[in-house]
Amino acid sequence: MMPGYACGWCGEEFVPARSDALYCSGRCRVAAHRAGPGKGAAGSPAPVATVPMAQANVSLAADLLAAIDAAAKARGITRSAFVADAARARIALDKA
């Protein structure tokens, strides 16, 4: 899991499916919208993501990209989120 991304409503850590995601779920997004701007759970200030984002352009074999897209779709996340999760998992294995 990507440390530092906290849901703007409930505060739970989450892996964003989109680079601009602020909430861990639709339920939290709707609750925050109904509460009004600048409010988190119980009226506290909404937490802010602390991990900076960066973009990278990579070239992959077409069949690998298709497999990544299929796996990401099956998990309900974006290609970027899938690649980031896979990279984090591999880095963690290499450190172990």
LOVO-421327 format. One record per residue: x negated, y, z of N, C-alpha, C, O, CB in turn. Coordinates in pm, whole numbers, plus 50000, padded with zeros to 5 digits. Glycine has a CB too. Layout:
LOVO-421327
XYZXYZXYZXYZXYZ...
END
This chain:
LOVO-421327
499164988250000500005000050000499125012450000498045012550060500965000050122499575022749933498815035149922498985043250051500085048150078499275043449799497935044650131498065052450253498265067250220497735072150121496845050550342499015074250304499145088550287500405093050217500705105050220497995093550212501165084150155502425088050094503535084750191503835073050215502645081049957504135094950245505215093250341506505098350280506525108750214504895100650474507585091050302508895095050253509255108750312509085111050432509985084550290509745117550228510125130950272511335131250363511635141750421510385139350153512025120050378513175119650468512885111250592512965116350704514395114150395512535098550573512395089550688510965088750742510745084250854512875075750651509985093050661508605092850705507875079750684506675078950712508545096350847508565069450635507915056450610506905057750496507125065150401508975045750575505785050550507504815050250398505395042150283506085032150305503455044350444505115046550160505615039350044504705041349925503925050949921507035043850011504815032349828504105033449701505075039549601506085033349568503565019349650504805051649554505745058149464505825051149329504795047449272505365072549445507045049449277507235043749144506945054249037506645050848923508665038349129507035066849074506715077948984505715086949054505675087549177508005085848942504925093948975503895102549034504495114449109503825120349193502955107648927505755118049080506375129349147507415125149252508195133549298507025138349044507415112449291508395107649389508115113549526506975113949571508375092349396509165118049592509055123649727509695114849833509405116349951509675137349731510555105649790511325097449883511125082649852510875078949738512815101049878511245074249953511025059849936512195052849869512025041849816510755053550070513365058949870514545052449813515575062849772515475074549809515165042549914516545058349697517655067149660518435071649781518915083049786518565060149563518575062849878519305066250001518645078150071519325087450114519365054050096517305077850083516605088950148516665101650064516805112650119515145085150174516565100349932516645111949843517995118949858518055131149869516415107749695519075111149859520415116949873520585123350011521145134250022521495106149849520115116550116520235122050252519495135350263519995144750324519685112050355518315136050205517525148450209518235159550132518265171050175516105146150153518795156050017519505166049937520705171550014520965183550012519965159849802521435162750080522615167050156522235175550277522995184450317523415154950201521065172850336520625180350454520165194450418520255203550500519505172850525519665196150297519195209350254517695209850248517005200850296519715220050348517165220550187515725221650166514925222550296515345228750393515425233750081513755216050295512825216950407513175208850528512545210450633512705230850447514155200050519514555192050634514205177450613514465171850506516055193450660513605171350713513355156950714514375150450805515395156650837511895153650760514145138450847515065131550937515225139651065514255145151117514555117350970516435140451114516775147651238516395162351232516145168651335516085141051357516335168051111516075182351096514615186251108514315198251109516835189651196513705176651117512295179951128511755183550990512345179750889511495168251189510645190850983510075194050853509715181350777509245171650836508835202950870509945181350648509655169650566508145167450557507395177050535510265171250425507675154850573506265152050559505805154550416506605153950322505965137650600504535157250399503975160050268502955149350233502165145150319503325174250263502965144750107501975134850062500585141050075500385152650039502245130349915499625133150125498295138450149497245133050053496095137250059497875135550290497615123749966496655117849873496755125249740497825125349679496905102649854495675131349693495735138349565495855128549450495285117649454494505147149546496595132349347496775124049229495785128549121495405140249115498235124849178495385119149037494525121948922495015113648805495635103248825493015118948953494745118148685495145110648566493925104448502492815109848511495885119748465494125092948436493045086048366493595080248237494715075048234492405074948454492835081148132493215075248004492355062847985491125063847975493045085347885492985051147980492245038647965492735031147842493895032347803492395029848091491855023647781492205015347666492255000847710491334995847774491185017247549493354993947676493554979947712494004972147590494564977847496494594978647827493754959347592494254950747485495784951247487496394952147594493744936047502496394950747370497844952047359498584941447439499614944247501498264951247213498074929047438498754918447512498654920547663499584917147736498174904947475497534925947710497394928947852498344940147892498984939447997495934932847885498444950447810499364961347839500804956447843501584960647930499214972547735501174947647752502524941947752502774933947879503874934547936502724933047628501784926447924501924918648048502054927848169502844925248259500724909148066501284938648172501374948448281502764954648283503384955748389500294959448265503254958748166504584964848158505674955148206506584959148278504884969248015505574942448165506564932548207506524930448359507574929648423506324919248134505334929448414505214927448559505704939648636506354938148740503754924448595505404951548587505864963748653507384964548648508024967948748505244976248587507964961548533509424961948519510084951948613511114954948674509834959048373509504940048624510064929848713510044934448859510914930448938509274916748699509084942748895508974947849033509724960949052509844965849164507514949749071510214966748944510944979448954510054991348979510475001049042511954978649063508804990748930507875001848947507325005948811507544999148711506714998049044506625016948807506045021748682504755014348651504175007548736505785036748689504315015848527503035010048486501915015548574501055007948619502745013148337501915028648598500855034748679500835029248821499775026348875501035049748684502025027648880502095022249016501585007949019500895003949113503535022949070501935000048916501474986148910499954985448898499304977848970502134978848792499384993348808497934993148788497224997748915496214992048954497535002248668497755008148981497145012949106497195002249214496215000049285497865025749154498354995449228498474984649327497494973349298496854968149389499904979249332497394969449169496474958649131495024962549159494234954449206496654955148982494684974949130493314979549155493014979549305491944975249347493104993649096493974984449385493764984449531493594970349585492754967849671494954991349602494404961049534494314947149579492944941349542492334934449624495454938749517492474943949423491174938749380490044944849461489114937749501490954941549232490114957749486489094964449567489074958649708487994956649765489344979649573490234955949765490324950149898489704936149900489024932449996491794949549946489934928249792489344914949784487814915749775487104907849838489894907349664487334925249697485894926849682485224931149813484064927649838485594937149574485934938549896485384943150024485394932050127484604932250222486174955250077486284922250111486434911450210485304901350204485284891850281487754904350191
END
